[in-house]
Amino acid sequence: MNLTAESAAPLPRRILLGAALAALVAACGRKPGAAAAAALPAGATVLALGDSITYGTGADTAAAYPAQLAALSGWNVINAGVPGDTAEQTLQRLPSLLAEHQPALVIVSIGGNDFLRRVATDNTTAAIRQMIVTARQAGAQVLLVAVPQPSIGAALGAGLSDHPLYEKLATELKLPLHAGGWARVLGDDKLRADQIHANAAGYRAFADGLAQTLQNSGLLRKY
């Protein structure tokens, strides 16, 4: 078939339009500002870094969220939660944990004790930022978990909300954020062992939500 220049012109425009639409759809599947993540295979080592709510205080060790996440993902999830730790204390023990376990992913969930002890927000933010930088320099991907902040409203039953430092850090450092997970669990009487710790059902609910965020970010293949 012999096409004139005029009739042939629309074809490349349609191709370009299709490519543009495909790129737009792909972009909508990622959280704005977050870098593209590489999915971890089954058996990959993951370091769950945190304090008592990572350790699993309020439930049996087997019910802690790292154990629940391991069952959901097929990963080898190391529970590196230490009750009472602040962000600065967690930062101090991170290098030895990275050297020992060489994780493919570090999940950072820390800050609650800083808020309870009224550590300056700038200090907490700086310590968490350095954790992320240190983990990345060791070759690990990082997912940040938001922790709720104490407030008068929360004490009066108005619910919990994430401290804003987590959203700011996730945007600044272009990494995935699991937002609202602890706020939902610790704001529900049925999912709490006490005011600041989950029970077994709460840790399972948190792990389920975290697994969904990991899927959405591309770190976890659909389970």
Helices and strands as residue ranges (DSSP letters): H 5-8, H 10-28, E 45-50, H 52-55, G 61-63, H 65-73, E 76-81, H 87-101, E 105-109, H 112-116, H 121-137, E 141-145, H 152-155, H 164-173, E 177-178, H 181-186, G 189-191, H 200-217
